[in-house]
Amino acid sequence: DTAVSQTPKYLVTQMGNDKSIKCEQNLGHDTMYWYKQDSKKFLKIMFSYNNKELIINETVPNRFSPKSPDKAHLNLHINSLELGDSAVYFCASSQDAVTGGRSPLHFGNGTRLTVT
Amino acid sequence: GQNIDQPTEMTATEGAIVQINCTYQTSGFNGLFWYQQHAGEAPTFLSYNVLDGLEEKGRFSSFLSRSKGYSYLLLKELQMKDSASYLCAVITLRGNTPLVFGKGTRLSVIA
C-alpha cells in the first residue's frame, strides 16, 4: 500500500547513456513533481504536472524530459547523462498544486543516480 | 529573489528541547512547511503554518512570524530517532517555483 513509489531505487550508469525513472502514486492526487537533491542535500524542484499538464518547468537541461501518461504516473527520462546529474531524484505528489493550495507533498523513497 | 536560511547542523541531548530556526525572504508568502528527512529516506511532512503563532502537534511545535519572516520548529523530549535533517519550505506566490526548500538542518541527538 505504498503511496508514492518510484523505481529503480539505485541507478548506476555511464556518461552518455539514456535512462528512465518511473513514478506512480495511488493517493488520487492531482499534482506530481520531480525534485533533485544534490550531495549537499539541497532539494530543488525540476518539474510539476497537474492532471497530466506541465505547470512548472524549472531551469533544467532539455536532456531531462518528464512524461505523464495519466495523473497517477510521472516518469523522468534523461538523455546523454553527465557526471553532474549524479544525485537523488525524488518523485512527489500533492492533492492540489502547491501554489494557492496548502496540501503537503508526499515523497517517494528516491532514486539514487550515479553517473560514472 | 527568494532566500531561506537555516543552521546547517545542530546537536542536542536525548530528553532535551531543541529549537531549529528558519528565516526567509520571499516575494509573496503563502505558507511554510517543515519536513523531516532521515538519512537515505524521503522527506516526510511535519507541520504547516500560514498564520502567525504556534501550531502544536505532540512533541513537535512550529511557530511563524510573518512580519519577521521567521519560523522555528521546536522538538521536545528528544529521542535518538529524532536525529534527522529538518527542512523548512516556503510557499510563495511567485509563478514558477511555488515551493522553495531551505538547505535543511541536520540534527544529531546524543545520549
Interface residues (C-beta under 8 A of the other chain):
Chain A: V4 K40 K41 F42 L43 K44 I45 I56 N57 E58 F90 A97 V98 T99 G100 R102 P104 L105 H106 F107 G108 N109 G110
Chain B: N30 G31 F33 Y35 Q37 G40 E41 A42 P43 T44 F45 Y48 V50 S85 L87 I91 L93 G95 N96 T97 P98 L99 F101 K103 G104 R106
